[in-house]
Amino acid sequence: MGTKAYLIITGVLFGIIAVLHLLRLIYQWPLQVGTVNIPIIVSCAGLLVTAVLCVWAFLLVARK
């Protein structure tokens, strides 16, 4: 597998995760891991990070 394919797959996966964070923010879905409730602000940070990584991956694909 080449670098281009890796970047495309990575960009798509980060894009999907970013969309899931966005949906959690829009619909206020609760998230609980074990007995710990995860606050909505975590999805704000998650959305920002995964969206940046998604865009970065596709920019690298376009550059190659």
Secondary structure, 3 states (H helix, E strand, C coil): CCHHHHHHHHHHHHHHHHHHHHHHHHHCCCCEECCEECCHHHHHHHHHHHHHHHHHHHHHHHHC
